[in-house]
Amino acid sequence: MHGLFRVRGFTQDDAHIYCLPEQLEDEIVGVLDLIETILTKFGFDQYDVMLSTRPEKAVGSDEIWEAATMALKGALQKKGWGYGIDEGGGAFYGPKIDLKIRDAIGRQWQCSTVQCDFNLPERFGLEYMSAEGTKERPIMVHRAIFGSLERFFGILTENCSGDFPFWIAPVQLKLLPVTDAVQDYCYEIAAKAKRAGIRVEVDRGTERLAKQIRNAEQQRVPIMAVVGMKEMESGKLAIRSRKLGDLGSFEVGDLLDELSSCVENNEEMTKIGEVEEKAPSSVSKD
């Protein structure tokens, strides 16, 4: 995945919030909530937090730097997150919070960031009318959840060794026909699965069943359905999970409803009829 970590060009999910000074802390908490929700969905619930303060060369008054830094600290305290201090590590235009996620082997990767910006509102001449009737300058908040999308997906791929969470697996369901006689039936099921929003493939059926299963598992396909004459006649599918092994036979409609629910809710599937409960996120106290 190294090619995704050092790219010639990258896509940054940078967005901006304009707010009043008294709104700053709550807006930062909202961004931290969003970061926690999204990173947890991708399986990252271990990360270190750093608060970077005013560098030697900076724009803006001491008072506004102090207010912004206190807002960042207040937001972290409301979240109950431990954090370290990077003295002088802030941008020239404002202090910031950086999150470093930890992958499966403990490596740290800088991804999410929340930055206060005093420079651009001044350069753009932005103003708002205060309750006292005076013109004031708003504060601008930069926020990025993933940082570089290319780099994030490189980290994600290495973190799970290509065994993606069910809801983002490139192929979520693979149909394994036992004989040529059930090929058309497999394509009928595949069409229903696609309409339900499930990414599905039909094996060509040129290999023995054991080899079909092995190939699908090597391709990290989470759910496999064995289809023979018995399944075609009964309207059921013999289901095998890559992680859990054989799960038994299930009605086609019940299976597709369950898989569709997992996709819609961005959930990991443990077994038919049960969705894994996510453990609460944990943050380093170092």
Secondary structure, DSSP 8 states (H G I E B T S, - for coil): -HHHHS-SS--EEEEEEEE-GGGHHHHHHHHHHHHHHHHHHTT--EEEEEEE---SS--S-HHHHHHHHHHHHHHHHHHT---EEETT-SBTTB-EEEEEEE-TTS-EEEEEEEEEESHHHHHTT--EE-TTS-EE--EEEEEEEEEEHHHHHHHHHHHTTT---GGG-S--EEEEESSGGGHHHHHHHHHHHHHTT--EEE----S-HHHHHHHHHHTT-SEEEEE-HHHHHHTEEEEEETTTEEEEEEEHHHHHHHHHHHHHTT--EEETTEE------EE---
